[in-house]
Amino acid sequence: MHAGRLLNVLILAAFAVLETCGYTEILCQPLQKPQNGVFSVRQCMSQPSVRMICAVICYPGYVVQGQASVVCKNDGTWSGTPGYCRDNQSPIIRHETSNIIVNAALDSNQAVVNWEQDKPRVIDNSRKVPSVRLYIGGREIKGGGYEHTFKIGLTTVKYVFTDDSGNSADFFFRVEVRDVQPPTITCPKVDPVVSPDREVDVSWVQPTVTDNSGKPVRVISNMSPGKLYRGRYKVVYEARDEAGNRASCSFTLHVRPPKCPDLHTPINGAVSCDTFGFGMFCTLQCQNPYDFDLPAGMTSVPNYYACGGGGRWFPSTQVPDCTRYQNPNGSFVRTLYYDNECPDPRAQKQIKENGVSSFKMSPFGSSCNCGLTVDDFRVICGATNTSAVRAPDNQSPIISHQTSDITVNAALDSNQAVVNWEQDKPRVTDNSGKVPSVRLYISGREIKGGGYEHTFKIGVTTVKYVFTDDSGNSADFIFRVDVRDVQPPTITCPKVDPVVSTNREVDVSWVQPTVTDNSGKPVTVISNFSPGKFYWGRYKVVYDARDEAGNRASCSFTLNVEPPKCPDLHTPINGALSCDTFGFGMFCTLQCQNPYDFDLPTGMTSVPNYYVCGGGGRWAPTTQVPDCTRYQNRNEYLVRTLYYDYKCPDPRAQKQIKENTVSIFQETPFGWLCNCNVTVENFRVICGATNTSAVRGTPGSK
């Protein structure tokens, strides 16, 4: 007789003997399946037998409330009432809204911000949608929504999600509304100020300044109302708001004395006076080869004549004539002489050029800071006389080329730069024919030895040259060196080991990044996460560093917060183990290769559809793993997803094993809560050893 049939006959015979002897099996009342959980033994809900222990196993996110297990007693009653599964898991935030940076609306101190395309996504193990509370700047916003108005500045937005059991989770992001619009500044219209005094009290209406931010605006000016000397001034106002946006306006201020009488025009010479101002600035010039014939009491010819506040010329009203010849051994101020006869167009041009040069080298030219040309001067020619005398040197050196302003970048990893301007060095001549002495000043400090190469710190530095001839006449000019910081800070994030805890919410801390900057100045550092409480999961922590020049750098690291690792499950003989790779390897299934089946050990009534590693580092519902060491009984119902064809290493078997696991996962509470598109790529396979022996049956047994 076939071994399987013989076994069935023996079992039937045994039940017949028991019935003859009056034996009746004692059963307890079947238990109702606990909501959000299962019993450790399926028979607890169908035919619970005497001494059967029924333990309540809750789905992830739930804990047993009440009696964790009950026993079917010998009299057919339960040892107590089984507990129920209470929800103790906070909602899971699947996606957090990123920090938002926007510009304020035009002429406004705020911006409308919408994050519907980046709205948060949250799920709960109860499969119900948690309630939502929205806080902006610490104030709860009724009605929530994804579009709100934010003022200029940095505002914290916080979401709080709460499930029906009162468990809550929250996160926050920041909205930065930047002010990029410069202030509006309007300068006044100022009429000329006429006074006989050289120094005059001058006042004007301050500019009108407004800013879209509504906050105070800092206004600075190169000049303030008060005492001013005669001249033409360009008054510049600059407005700067709290965000650093700038705007400026300017106006020209004329401070002039009453008109002076016309100067005497020198014989054999000419007078050149300005036309751009008040005709207050004039120079005397002689036609070559004539020179100034100084009257008694006059020791030198003024470089220029200026009309004084009392309507008189200074430094003198005396105007010498060019009624003597030049001394060929003497020195001459070039700007006091011209070639050709005065009416000649060439002479007219030279006389005006001399007038421009004299003006620029005067205090009036230094304060005017205006681009004068020959068109800003007129010429009055004197009569001709061939008599002549000689005059001393009173002309300053002539700077024919000035070094231009220089802009360079600071050296790598340095707060300074070496600057060389030898290719653009100044050029100077003197009427004496000798080379003037040179003094170099950097930031007001004289540099002995001069030179054309020096080291400058980050920022703007003023460089000044002063040239002096043997007669003590001097000329000077300045240029500026701007050393810019273009190198971003250096930021190094810490190496953070995984945080392992049995609690789903863990206090996590880490060492802050190390930040340095070549400028040596403070660096602003912000991050998307701060040390504190974290749920199990993977987090990308990003730090952003910004120096005073606006250069930026960032670093990041991955923070893993995970439960303790469970011990490796036994891999069934003639079977395989398939576990997830997308989480922490906490979800596994057992499968047998056809035609093998699970050989259940004593006390094990069925094979779990799946094994889950709990937060305490233990497998549920059991640690027992049966081997596939018996042949399948074709009369028994087989769960398709627990079996596969081909040998385990075969790629076809690998694919089938993973597909079975995907199907099982999707039908579990984990699959429902995950709400994720899990594929075979998210699982791995561990093959068991091969053994052709079987405990019961033969292939194809009934």
BELVEN-V677747 format. One record per helix or strand. SS is the DSSP state (a for helix, b for strand). FROM is the first residue (numbers start at 1). LEN is the number of residues. If there is no record, write none. Layout:
SS;FROM;LEN + SS;FROM;LEN
//
This chain:
a;3;18 + b;27;1 + b;37;3 + a;42;4 + b;49;1 + b;53;6 + b;62;4 + b;67;1 + b;69;4 + b;78;1 + b;82;1 + b;84;4 + b;92;4 + b;100;4 + b;110;5 + a;116;3 + b;121;3 + b;131;6 + b;139;3 + b;147;5 + b;153;10 + b;168;11 + b;184;3 + b;193;2 + b;199;4 + b;208;3 + b;218;4 + b;226;4 + b;231;10 + b;246;11 + b;269;6 + b;281;7 + b;290;4 + b;305;3 + b;313;2 + b;321;5 + a;334;3 + b;337;2 + a;345;16 + a;363;6 + a;374;3 + b;377;5 + b;398;4 + b;406;4 + b;416;5 + a;422;3 + b;427;3 + b;437;6 + b;445;3 + b;453;5 + b;459;10 + b;474;11 + b;490;3 + b;499;2 + b;505;4 + b;514;3 + b;524;4 + b;532;4 + b;537;10 + b;552;11 + b;575;6 + b;587;7 + b;596;4 + b;611;3 + b;619;2 + b;627;5 + a;640;3 + b;643;2 + a;651;16 + a;669;6 + a;680;3 + b;683;5
//
